[in-house]
Amino acid sequence: MLEERKRPSNVLLAMAIAPAPLLLLIWHLTEGFSLKPSLPHLYSRITPMVLAILSIVVAVFTFNLARDEEPEWGPALPFKVIEGAAVAYIVLAVIFLLLIASTYFMP
């Protein structure tokens, strides 16, 4: 059978891991989406939104890179797992954006 054994590149693996610390940093800066965070407004409201958008951008690039590196023949499971993780990061970042907007910017 024709099989193309290929592993994900190191860049793809690094990009697949990159959104997780950003999302954890959002959680830490907002202190678990506390209504009265102890940090100044810039660090508890604006910076988490920028980090969430950055996380979405990195996850979209990761998804596209995983689809590009995926072999035509042979096992593609590692690439599908990375694509699924990227979609999960996008969904989680959008949820975080909605939580930040509804908690801190809407009365």
Phi and psi in radians as a Rosetta constraint file:
Dihedral C 1 N 2 CA 2 C 2 CIRCULARHARMONIC -1.451 0.35
Dihedral N 2 CA 2 C 2 N 3 CIRCULARHARMONIC 2.056 0.35
Dihedral C 2 N 3 CA 3 C 3 CIRCULARHARMONIC -2.308 0.35
Dihedral N 3 CA 3 C 3 N 4 CIRCULARHARMONIC 2.385 0.35
Dihedral C 3 N 4 CA 4 C 4 CIRCULARHARMONIC -1.985 0.35
Dihedral N 4 CA 4 C 4 N 5 CIRCULARHARMONIC 1.708 0.35
Dihedral C 4 N 5 CA 5 C 5 CIRCULARHARMONIC -1.364 0.35
Dihedral N 5 CA 5 C 5 N 6 CIRCULARHARMONIC 2.090 0.35
Dihedral C 5 N 6 CA 6 C 6 CIRCULARHARMONIC -2.567 0.35
Dihedral N 6 CA 6 C 6 N 7 CIRCULARHARMONIC 2.350 0.35
Dihedral C 6 N 7 CA 7 C 7 CIRCULARHARMONIC -1.753 0.35
Dihedral N 7 CA 7 C 7 N 8 CIRCULARHARMONIC 2.723 0.35
Dihedral C 7 N 8 CA 8 C 8 CIRCULARHARMONIC -1.114 0.35
Dihedral N 8 CA 8 C 8 N 9 CIRCULARHARMONIC 2.510 0.35
Dihedral C 8 N 9 CA 9 C 9 CIRCULARHARMONIC -1.233 0.35
Dihedral N 9 CA 9 C 9 N 10 CIRCULARHARMONIC 2.865 0.35
Dihedral C 9 N 10 CA 10 C 10 CIRCULARHARMONIC -1.151 0.35
Dihedral N 10 CA 10 C 10 N 11 CIRCULARHARMONIC -0.592 0.35
Dihedral C 10 N 11 CA 11 C 11 CIRCULARHARMONIC -1.129 0.35
Dihedral N 11 CA 11 C 11 N 12 CIRCULARHARMONIC -0.742 0.35
Dihedral C 11 N 12 CA 12 C 12 CIRCULARHARMONIC -1.118 0.35
Dihedral N 12 CA 12 C 12 N 13 CIRCULARHARMONIC -0.738 0.35
Dihedral C 12 N 13 CA 13 C 13 CIRCULARHARMONIC -1.125 0.35
Dihedral N 13 CA 13 C 13 N 14 CIRCULARHARMONIC -0.701 0.35
Dihedral C 13 N 14 CA 14 C 14 CIRCULARHARMONIC -1.145 0.35
Dihedral N 14 CA 14 C 14 N 15 CIRCULARHARMONIC -0.716 0.35
Dihedral C 14 N 15 CA 15 C 15 CIRCULARHARMONIC -1.219 0.35
Dihedral N 15 CA 15 C 15 N 16 CIRCULARHARMONIC -0.484 0.35
Dihedral C 15 N 16 CA 16 C 16 CIRCULARHARMONIC -1.251 0.35
Dihedral N 16 CA 16 C 16 N 17 CIRCULARHARMONIC -0.448 0.35
Dihedral C 16 N 17 CA 17 C 17 CIRCULARHARMONIC -1.614 0.35
Dihedral N 17 CA 17 C 17 N 18 CIRCULARHARMONIC -0.421 0.35
Dihedral C 17 N 18 CA 18 C 18 CIRCULARHARMONIC -1.009 0.35
Dihedral N 18 CA 18 C 18 N 19 CIRCULARHARMONIC -0.690 0.35
Dihedral C 18 N 19 CA 19 C 19 CIRCULARHARMONIC -1.195 0.35
Dihedral N 19 CA 19 C 19 N 20 CIRCULARHARMONIC -0.431 0.35
Dihedral C 19 N 20 CA 20 C 20 CIRCULARHARMONIC -1.083 0.35
Dihedral N 20 CA 20 C 20 N 21 CIRCULARHARMONIC -0.866 0.35
Dihedral C 20 N 21 CA 21 C 21 CIRCULARHARMONIC -1.098 0.35
Dihedral N 21 CA 21 C 21 N 22 CIRCULARHARMONIC -0.555 0.35
Dihedral C 21 N 22 CA 22 C 22 CIRCULARHARMONIC -1.126 0.35
Dihedral N 22 CA 22 C 22 N 23 CIRCULARHARMONIC -0.744 0.35
Dihedral C 22 N 23 CA 23 C 23 CIRCULARHARMONIC -1.190 0.35
Dihedral N 23 CA 23 C 23 N 24 CIRCULARHARMONIC -0.646 0.35
Dihedral C 23 N 24 CA 24 C 24 CIRCULARHARMONIC -1.157 0.35
Dihedral N 24 CA 24 C 24 N 25 CIRCULARHARMONIC -0.640 0.35
Dihedral C 24 N 25 CA 25 C 25 CIRCULARHARMONIC -1.156 0.35
Dihedral N 25 CA 25 C 25 N 26 CIRCULARHARMONIC -0.640 0.35
Dihedral C 25 N 26 CA 26 C 26 CIRCULARHARMONIC -1.056 0.35
Dihedral N 26 CA 26 C 26 N 27 CIRCULARHARMONIC -0.802 0.35
Dihedral C 26 N 27 CA 27 C 27 CIRCULARHARMONIC -1.055 0.35
Dihedral N 27 CA 27 C 27 N 28 CIRCULARHARMONIC -0.711 0.35
Dihedral C 27 N 28 CA 28 C 28 CIRCULARHARMONIC -1.228 0.35
Dihedral N 28 CA 28 C 28 N 29 CIRCULARHARMONIC -0.756 0.35
Dihedral C 28 N 29 CA 29 C 29 CIRCULARHARMONIC -1.155 0.35
Dihedral N 29 CA 29 C 29 N 30 CIRCULARHARMONIC -0.621 0.35
Dihedral C 29 N 30 CA 30 C 30 CIRCULARHARMONIC -1.507 0.35
Dihedral N 30 CA 30 C 30 N 31 CIRCULARHARMONIC -0.027 0.35
Dihedral C 30 N 31 CA 31 C 31 CIRCULARHARMONIC 0.945 0.35
Dihedral N 31 CA 31 C 31 N 32 CIRCULARHARMONIC 0.867 0.35
Dihedral C 31 N 32 CA 32 C 32 CIRCULARHARMONIC 1.230 0.35
Dihedral N 32 CA 32 C 32 N 33 CIRCULARHARMONIC 0.579 0.35
Dihedral C 32 N 33 CA 33 C 33 CIRCULARHARMONIC 1.031 0.35
Dihedral N 33 CA 33 C 33 N 34 CIRCULARHARMONIC 0.762 0.35
Dihedral C 33 N 34 CA 34 C 34 CIRCULARHARMONIC -1.161 0.35
Dihedral N 34 CA 34 C 34 N 35 CIRCULARHARMONIC 2.535 0.35
Dihedral C 34 N 35 CA 35 C 35 CIRCULARHARMONIC -1.247 0.35
Dihedral N 35 CA 35 C 35 N 36 CIRCULARHARMONIC -0.473 0.35
Dihedral C 35 N 36 CA 36 C 36 CIRCULARHARMONIC -2.283 0.35
Dihedral N 36 CA 36 C 36 N 37 CIRCULARHARMONIC 1.341 0.35
Dihedral C 36 N 37 CA 37 C 37 CIRCULARHARMONIC -1.197 0.35
Dihedral N 37 CA 37 C 37 N 38 CIRCULARHARMONIC 2.650 0.35
Dihedral C 37 N 38 CA 38 C 38 CIRCULARHARMONIC -1.429 0.35
Dihedral N 38 CA 38 C 38 N 39 CIRCULARHARMONIC -0.248 0.35
Dihedral C 38 N 39 CA 39 C 39 CIRCULARHARMONIC -1.407 0.35
Dihedral N 39 CA 39 C 39 N 40 CIRCULARHARMONIC 2.760 0.35
Dihedral C 39 N 40 CA 40 C 40 CIRCULARHARMONIC -1.083 0.35
Dihedral N 40 CA 40 C 40 N 41 CIRCULARHARMONIC 2.847 0.35
Dihedral C 40 N 41 CA 41 C 41 CIRCULARHARMONIC -1.005 0.35
Dihedral N 41 CA 41 C 41 N 42 CIRCULARHARMONIC -0.654 0.35
Dihedral C 41 N 42 CA 42 C 42 CIRCULARHARMONIC -1.062 0.35
Dihedral N 42 CA 42 C 42 N 43 CIRCULARHARMONIC -0.719 0.35
Dihedral C 42 N 43 CA 43 C 43 CIRCULARHARMONIC -1.494 0.35
Dihedral N 43 CA 43 C 43 N 44 CIRCULARHARMONIC -0.425 0.35
Dihedral C 43 N 44 CA 44 C 44 CIRCULARHARMONIC -1.746 0.35
Dihedral N 44 CA 44 C 44 N 45 CIRCULARHARMONIC -0.223 0.35
Dihedral C 44 N 45 CA 45 C 45 CIRCULARHARMONIC -2.166 0.35
Dihedral N 45 CA 45 C 45 N 46 CIRCULARHARMONIC -0.865 0.35
Dihedral C 45 N 46 CA 46 C 46 CIRCULARHARMONIC -1.416 0.35
Dihedral N 46 CA 46 C 46 N 47 CIRCULARHARMONIC -0.857 0.35
Dihedral C 46 N 47 CA 47 C 47 CIRCULARHARMONIC -1.037 0.35
Dihedral N 47 CA 47 C 47 N 48 CIRCULARHARMONIC -0.753 0.35
Dihedral C 47 N 48 CA 48 C 48 CIRCULARHARMONIC -1.068 0.35
Dihedral N 48 CA 48 C 48 N 49 CIRCULARHARMONIC -0.584 0.35
Dihedral C 48 N 49 CA 49 C 49 CIRCULARHARMONIC -1.176 0.35
Dihedral N 49 CA 49 C 49 N 50 CIRCULARHARMONIC -0.713 0.35
Dihedral C 49 N 50 CA 50 C 50 CIRCULARHARMONIC -1.123 0.35
Dihedral N 50 CA 50 C 50 N 51 CIRCULARHARMONIC -0.726 0.35
Dihedral C 50 N 51 CA 51 C 51 CIRCULARHARMONIC -1.136 0.35
Dihedral N 51 CA 51 C 51 N 52 CIRCULARHARMONIC -0.640 0.35
Dihedral C 51 N 52 CA 52 C 52 CIRCULARHARMONIC -1.164 0.35
Dihedral N 52 CA 52 C 52 N 53 CIRCULARHARMONIC -0.720 0.35
Dihedral C 52 N 53 CA 53 C 53 CIRCULARHARMONIC -1.147 0.35
Dihedral N 53 CA 53 C 53 N 54 CIRCULARHARMONIC -0.717 0.35
Dihedral C 53 N 54 CA 54 C 54 CIRCULARHARMONIC -1.091 0.35
Dihedral N 54 CA 54 C 54 N 55 CIRCULARHARMONIC -0.685 0.35
Dihedral C 54 N 55 CA 55 C 55 CIRCULARHARMONIC -1.110 0.35
Dihedral N 55 CA 55 C 55 N 56 CIRCULARHARMONIC -0.697 0.35
Dihedral C 55 N 56 CA 56 C 56 CIRCULARHARMONIC -1.116 0.35
Dihedral N 56 CA 56 C 56 N 57 CIRCULARHARMONIC -0.760 0.35
Dihedral C 56 N 57 CA 57 C 57 CIRCULARHARMONIC -1.089 0.35
Dihedral N 57 CA 57 C 57 N 58 CIRCULARHARMONIC -0.798 0.35
Dihedral C 57 N 58 CA 58 C 58 CIRCULARHARMONIC -1.118 0.35
Dihedral N 58 CA 58 C 58 N 59 CIRCULARHARMONIC -0.704 0.35
Dihedral C 58 N 59 CA 59 C 59 CIRCULARHARMONIC -1.166 0.35
Dihedral N 59 CA 59 C 59 N 60 CIRCULARHARMONIC -0.643 0.35
Dihedral C 59 N 60 CA 60 C 60 CIRCULARHARMONIC -1.156 0.35
Dihedral N 60 CA 60 C 60 N 61 CIRCULARHARMONIC -0.756 0.35
Dihedral C 60 N 61 CA 61 C 61 CIRCULARHARMONIC -1.079 0.35
Dihedral N 61 CA 61 C 61 N 62 CIRCULARHARMONIC -0.690 0.35
Dihedral C 61 N 62 CA 62 C 62 CIRCULARHARMONIC -1.104 0.35
Dihedral N 62 CA 62 C 62 N 63 CIRCULARHARMONIC -0.778 0.35
Dihedral C 62 N 63 CA 63 C 63 CIRCULARHARMONIC -1.043 0.35
Dihedral N 63 CA 63 C 63 N 64 CIRCULARHARMONIC -0.820 0.35
Dihedral C 63 N 64 CA 64 C 64 CIRCULARHARMONIC -1.150 0.35
Dihedral N 64 CA 64 C 64 N 65 CIRCULARHARMONIC -0.680 0.35
Dihedral C 64 N 65 CA 65 C 65 CIRCULARHARMONIC -1.175 0.35
Dihedral N 65 CA 65 C 65 N 66 CIRCULARHARMONIC -0.671 0.35
Dihedral C 65 N 66 CA 66 C 66 CIRCULARHARMONIC -1.150 0.35
Dihedral N 66 CA 66 C 66 N 67 CIRCULARHARMONIC -0.690 0.35
Dihedral C 66 N 67 CA 67 C 67 CIRCULARHARMONIC -1.174 0.35
Dihedral N 67 CA 67 C 67 N 68 CIRCULARHARMONIC -0.587 0.35
Dihedral C 67 N 68 CA 68 C 68 CIRCULARHARMONIC -1.260 0.35
Dihedral N 68 CA 68 C 68 N 69 CIRCULARHARMONIC -0.669 0.35
Dihedral C 68 N 69 CA 69 C 69 CIRCULARHARMONIC -1.442 0.35
Dihedral N 69 CA 69 C 69 N 70 CIRCULARHARMONIC -0.223 0.35
Dihedral C 69 N 70 CA 70 C 70 CIRCULARHARMONIC -1.073 0.35
Dihedral N 70 CA 70 C 70 N 71 CIRCULARHARMONIC 2.266 0.35
Dihedral C 70 N 71 CA 71 C 71 CIRCULARHARMONIC -1.249 0.35
Dihedral N 71 CA 71 C 71 N 72 CIRCULARHARMONIC 2.645 0.35
Dihedral C 71 N 72 CA 72 C 72 CIRCULARHARMONIC -1.297 0.35
Dihedral N 72 CA 72 C 72 N 73 CIRCULARHARMONIC -0.653 0.35
Dihedral C 72 N 73 CA 73 C 73 CIRCULARHARMONIC -2.074 0.35
Dihedral N 73 CA 73 C 73 N 74 CIRCULARHARMONIC 2.643 0.35
Dihedral C 73 N 74 CA 74 C 74 CIRCULARHARMONIC 1.657 0.35
Dihedral N 74 CA 74 C 74 N 75 CIRCULARHARMONIC -3.045 0.35
Dihedral C 74 N 75 CA 75 C 75 CIRCULARHARMONIC -1.220 0.35
Dihedral N 75 CA 75 C 75 N 76 CIRCULARHARMONIC 2.315 0.35
Dihedral C 75 N 76 CA 76 C 76 CIRCULARHARMONIC -2.129 0.35
Dihedral N 76 CA 76 C 76 N 77 CIRCULARHARMONIC 0.267 0.35
Dihedral C 76 N 77 CA 77 C 77 CIRCULARHARMONIC -1.032 0.35
Dihedral N 77 CA 77 C 77 N 78 CIRCULARHARMONIC -0.796 0.35
Dihedral C 77 N 78 CA 78 C 78 CIRCULARHARMONIC -1.029 0.35
Dihedral N 78 CA 78 C 78 N 79 CIRCULARHARMONIC -0.633 0.35
Dihedral C 78 N 79 CA 79 C 79 CIRCULARHARMONIC -1.251 0.35
Dihedral N 79 CA 79 C 79 N 80 CIRCULARHARMONIC -0.640 0.35
Dihedral C 79 N 80 CA 80 C 80 CIRCULARHARMONIC -1.160 0.35
Dihedral N 80 CA 80 C 80 N 81 CIRCULARHARMONIC -0.650 0.35
Dihedral C 80 N 81 CA 81 C 81 CIRCULARHARMONIC -1.132 0.35
Dihedral N 81 CA 81 C 81 N 82 CIRCULARHARMONIC -0.743 0.35
Dihedral C 81 N 82 CA 82 C 82 CIRCULARHARMONIC -1.147 0.35
Dihedral N 82 CA 82 C 82 N 83 CIRCULARHARMONIC -0.695 0.35
Dihedral C 82 N 83 CA 83 C 83 CIRCULARHARMONIC -1.088 0.35
Dihedral N 83 CA 83 C 83 N 84 CIRCULARHARMONIC -0.735 0.35
Dihedral C 83 N 84 CA 84 C 84 CIRCULARHARMONIC -1.127 0.35
Dihedral N 84 CA 84 C 84 N 85 CIRCULARHARMONIC -0.701 0.35
Dihedral C 84 N 85 CA 85 C 85 CIRCULARHARMONIC -1.131 0.35
Dihedral N 85 CA 85 C 85 N 86 CIRCULARHARMONIC -0.679 0.35
Dihedral C 85 N 86 CA 86 C 86 CIRCULARHARMONIC -1.118 0.35
Dihedral N 86 CA 86 C 86 N 87 CIRCULARHARMONIC -0.732 0.35
Dihedral C 86 N 87 CA 87 C 87 CIRCULARHARMONIC -1.124 0.35
Dihedral N 87 CA 87 C 87 N 88 CIRCULARHARMONIC -0.695 0.35
Dihedral C 87 N 88 CA 88 C 88 CIRCULARHARMONIC -1.118 0.35
Dihedral N 88 CA 88 C 88 N 89 CIRCULARHARMONIC -0.703 0.35
Dihedral C 88 N 89 CA 89 C 89 CIRCULARHARMONIC -1.098 0.35
Dihedral N 89 CA 89 C 89 N 90 CIRCULARHARMONIC -0.691 0.35
Dihedral C 89 N 90 CA 90 C 90 CIRCULARHARMONIC -1.115 0.35
Dihedral N 90 CA 90 C 90 N 91 CIRCULARHARMONIC -0.805 0.35
Dihedral C 90 N 91 CA 91 C 91 CIRCULARHARMONIC -1.097 0.35
Dihedral N 91 CA 91 C 91 N 92 CIRCULARHARMONIC -0.763 0.35
Dihedral C 91 N 92 CA 92 C 92 CIRCULARHARMONIC -1.145 0.35
Dihedral N 92 CA 92 C 92 N 93 CIRCULARHARMONIC -0.694 0.35
Dihedral C 92 N 93 CA 93 C 93 CIRCULARHARMONIC -1.159 0.35
Dihedral N 93 CA 93 C 93 N 94 CIRCULARHARMONIC -0.659 0.35
Dihedral C 93 N 94 CA 94 C 94 CIRCULARHARMONIC -1.147 0.35
Dihedral N 94 CA 94 C 94 N 95 CIRCULARHARMONIC -0.714 0.35
Dihedral C 94 N 95 CA 95 C 95 CIRCULARHARMONIC -1.076 0.35
Dihedral N 95 CA 95 C 95 N 96 CIRCULARHARMONIC -0.744 0.35
Dihedral C 95 N 96 CA 96 C 96 CIRCULARHARMONIC -1.096 0.35
Dihedral N 96 CA 96 C 96 N 97 CIRCULARHARMONIC -0.720 0.35
Dihedral C 96 N 97 CA 97 C 97 CIRCULARHARMONIC -1.063 0.35
Dihedral N 97 CA 97 C 97 N 98 CIRCULARHARMONIC -0.760 0.35
Dihedral C 97 N 98 CA 98 C 98 CIRCULARHARMONIC -1.144 0.35
Dihedral N 98 CA 98 C 98 N 99 CIRCULARHARMONIC -0.678 0.35
Dihedral C 98 N 99 CA 99 C 99 CIRCULARHARMONIC -1.132 0.35
Dihedral N 99 CA 99 C 99 N 100 CIRCULARHARMONIC -0.740 0.35
Dihedral C 99 N 100 CA 100 C 100 CIRCULARHARMONIC -1.111 0.35
Dihedral N 100 CA 100 C 100 N 101 CIRCULARHARMONIC -0.796 0.35
Dihedral C 100 N 101 CA 101 C 101 CIRCULARHARMONIC -1.116 0.35
Dihedral N 101 CA 101 C 101 N 102 CIRCULARHARMONIC -0.751 0.35
Dihedral C 101 N 102 CA 102 C 102 CIRCULARHARMONIC -1.334 0.35
Dihedral N 102 CA 102 C 102 N 103 CIRCULARHARMONIC -0.498 0.35
Dihedral C 102 N 103 CA 103 C 103 CIRCULARHARMONIC -1.449 0.35
Dihedral N 103 CA 103 C 103 N 104 CIRCULARHARMONIC -0.722 0.35
Dihedral C 103 N 104 CA 104 C 104 CIRCULARHARMONIC -1.870 0.35
Dihedral N 104 CA 104 C 104 N 105 CIRCULARHARMONIC -0.372 0.35
Dihedral C 104 N 105 CA 105 C 105 CIRCULARHARMONIC -1.989 0.35
Dihedral N 105 CA 105 C 105 N 106 CIRCULARHARMONIC -0.213 0.35
Dihedral C 105 N 106 CA 106 C 106 CIRCULARHARMONIC -1.866 0.35
Dihedral N 106 CA 106 C 106 N 107 CIRCULARHARMONIC 2.381 0.35
